[in-house]
């Protein structure tokens, strides 16, 4: 709700009429595309970079 009202500046009427798919599409404009989850190779590289 905070993103819909604050960031997207939707009225309450417009916000509550959105489908979840429409809201997700609108929020992707701010968040960018979804990232793939970290795989084993990526985790190994991260652990090598930050060994603590």
N, CA, C and O of each residue as an XYZ file, in Angstrom:
208
protein
N       0.824     -1.170      0.000
C       0.000      0.000      0.000
C       0.878      1.247      0.000
O       0.578      2.226     -0.684
N       1.962      1.205      0.769
C       2.837      2.377      0.828
C       3.407      2.697     -0.549
O       3.502      3.865     -0.928
N       3.784      1.668     -1.295
C       4.312      1.899     -2.638
C       3.224      2.414     -3.581
O       3.460      3.317     -4.383
N       2.052      1.839     -3.476
C       0.954      2.259     -4.345
C       0.525      3.687     -4.098
O       0.349      4.465     -5.035
N       0.358      4.027     -2.837
C      -0.085      5.383     -2.503
C       1.053      6.392     -2.552
O       0.893      7.492     -3.081
N       2.207      6.013     -1.997
C       3.315      6.954     -1.909
C       4.126      7.071     -3.180
O       4.254      8.154     -3.752
N       4.672      5.957     -3.616
C       5.584      5.987     -4.764
C       4.847      6.163     -6.094
O       5.262      6.947     -6.947
N       3.750      5.421     -6.256
C       2.999      5.514     -7.507
C       1.964      6.640     -7.483
O       1.414      7.012     -8.520
N       1.709      7.173     -6.301
C       0.750      8.283     -6.109
C      -0.639      7.964     -6.653
O      -1.285      8.799     -7.286
N      -1.079      6.737     -6.389
C      -2.410      6.331     -6.814
C      -3.453      6.808     -5.810
O      -3.180      6.901     -4.613
N      -4.629      7.103     -6.301
C      -5.734      7.387     -5.389
C      -6.164      6.061     -4.774
O      -5.845      4.996     -5.303
N      -6.880      6.122     -3.669
C      -7.336      4.874     -3.056
C      -8.261      4.121     -4.005
O      -8.226      2.892     -4.062
N      -9.086      4.849     -4.745
C      -9.991      4.212     -5.703
C      -9.195      3.461     -6.775
O      -9.508      2.312     -7.087
N      -8.176      4.101     -7.334
C      -7.360      3.467     -8.381
C      -6.572      2.286     -7.820
O      -6.459      1.248     -8.471
N      -6.025      2.445     -6.609
C      -5.235      1.379     -6.003
C      -6.060      0.118     -5.807
O      -5.626     -0.973     -6.176
N      -7.244      0.259     -5.231
C      -8.059     -0.910     -4.917
C      -8.690     -1.538     -6.153
O      -9.186     -2.662     -6.075
N      -8.689     -0.858     -7.278
C      -9.208     -1.432     -8.520
C      -8.137     -2.194     -9.302
O      -8.466     -2.917    -10.243
N      -6.858     -2.044     -8.928
C      -5.778     -2.756     -9.609
C      -5.832     -4.250     -9.308
O      -6.164     -4.666     -8.198
N      -5.503     -5.038    -10.311
C      -5.313     -6.464    -10.070
C      -3.882     -6.648     -9.564
O      -3.039     -5.778     -9.782
N      -3.598     -7.749     -8.902
C      -2.208     -7.990     -8.472
C      -1.219     -7.947     -9.635
O      -0.096     -7.466     -9.476
N      -1.622     -8.436    -10.782
C      -0.744     -8.417    -11.961
C      -0.464     -6.982    -12.407
O       0.668     -6.659    -12.766
N      -1.479     -6.124    -12.389
C      -1.285     -4.721    -12.786
C      -0.382     -4.002    -11.792
O       0.484     -3.223    -12.189
N      -0.580     -4.261    -10.501
C       0.266     -3.638     -9.488
C       1.713     -4.089     -9.635
O       2.627     -3.271     -9.534
N       1.931     -5.377     -9.872
C       3.293     -5.886    -10.066
C       3.957     -5.239    -11.274
O       5.138     -4.897    -11.225
N       3.208     -5.072    -12.352
C       3.765     -4.440    -13.553
C       4.145     -2.990    -13.276
O       5.189     -2.523    -13.733
N       3.314     -2.286    -12.540
C       3.611     -0.889    -12.211
C       4.837     -0.788    -11.308
O       5.651      0.121    -11.473
N       4.977     -1.701    -10.368
C       6.109     -1.654     -9.447
C       7.418     -2.057    -10.110
O       8.485     -1.621     -9.679
N       7.353     -2.890    -11.160
C       8.579     -3.259    -11.885
C       9.247     -2.050    -12.518
O      10.458     -2.057    -12.736
N       8.479     -1.016    -12.814
C       9.065      0.197    -13.381
C      10.041      0.829    -12.398
O      11.005      1.471    -12.815
N       9.808      0.658    -11.103
C      10.690      1.218    -10.081
C      11.754      0.222     -9.635
O      12.892      0.611     -9.371
N      11.402     -1.037     -9.551
C      12.318     -2.045     -9.027
C      13.189     -2.667    -10.105
O      14.242     -3.224     -9.795
N      12.780     -2.585    -11.350
C      13.513     -3.242    -12.422
C      13.102     -4.698    -12.522
O      12.271     -5.166    -11.743
N      13.674     -5.410    -13.468
C      13.291     -6.814    -13.632
C      13.733     -7.655    -12.441
O      14.701     -7.319    -11.758
N      13.029     -8.731    -12.203
C      13.373     -9.635    -11.102
C      14.714    -10.294    -11.387
O      15.024    -10.638    -12.527
N      15.497    -10.462    -10.338
C      16.790    -11.128    -10.487
C      16.635    -12.621    -10.246
O      15.773    -13.059     -9.484
N      17.474    -13.381    -10.902
C      17.475    -14.825    -10.691
C      18.031    -15.120     -9.301
O      18.897    -14.391     -8.818
N      17.549    -16.173     -8.655
C      18.094    -16.516     -7.341
C      19.567    -16.905     -7.444
O      20.032    -17.337     -8.499
N      20.281    -16.751     -6.361
C      21.708    -17.073     -6.308
C      21.893    -18.583     -6.455
O      21.266    -19.361     -5.736
N      22.753    -18.995     -7.389
C      23.018    -20.423     -7.573
C      24.295    -20.807     -6.830
O      24.940    -19.966     -6.204
N      24.647    -22.079     -6.909
C      25.815    -22.589     -6.177
C      27.102    -21.892     -6.607
O      27.948    -21.588     -5.766
N      27.260    -21.636     -7.896
C      28.456    -20.967     -8.404
C      28.527    -19.536     -7.876
O      29.586    -19.078     -7.445
N      27.413    -18.846     -7.911
C      27.379    -17.486     -7.395
C      27.652    -17.425     -5.908
O      28.330    -16.515     -5.432
N      27.124    -18.396     -5.171
C      27.378    -18.456     -3.739
C      28.856    -18.704     -3.463
O      29.439    -18.082     -2.576
N      29.463    -19.619     -4.227
C      30.887    -19.886     -4.055
C      31.731    -18.653     -4.325
O      32.682    -18.381     -3.592
N      31.399    -17.911     -5.357
C      32.129    -16.678     -5.673
C      31.962    -15.636     -4.572
O      32.909    -14.933     -4.219
N      30.752    -15.545     -4.037
C      30.496    -14.594     -2.957
C      31.265    -14.982     -1.689
O      31.814    -14.123     -0.999
N      31.297    -16.278     -1.391
C      32.035    -16.747     -0.206
C      33.526    -16.554     -0.366
O      34.219    -16.275      0.613
N      34.044    -16.698     -1.594
C      35.468    -16.463     -1.824
C      35.808    -14.986     -1.695
O      36.891    -14.626     -1.234
N      34.880    -14.142     -2.102
C      35.101    -12.694     -2.040
C      35.008    -12.178     -0.604
O      35.737    -11.260     -0.226
N      34.131    -12.754      0.183
C      33.911    -12.332      1.571
C      34.037    -13.550      2.468
O      33.019    -14.105      2.882
N      35.257    -13.987      2.786
C      35.457    -15.246      3.505
C      35.069    -15.220      4.980
O      35.038    -16.278      5.607
N      34.781    -14.096      5.541
C      34.437    -14.072      6.959
C      33.065    -14.634      7.138
O      32.570    -14.709      8.262
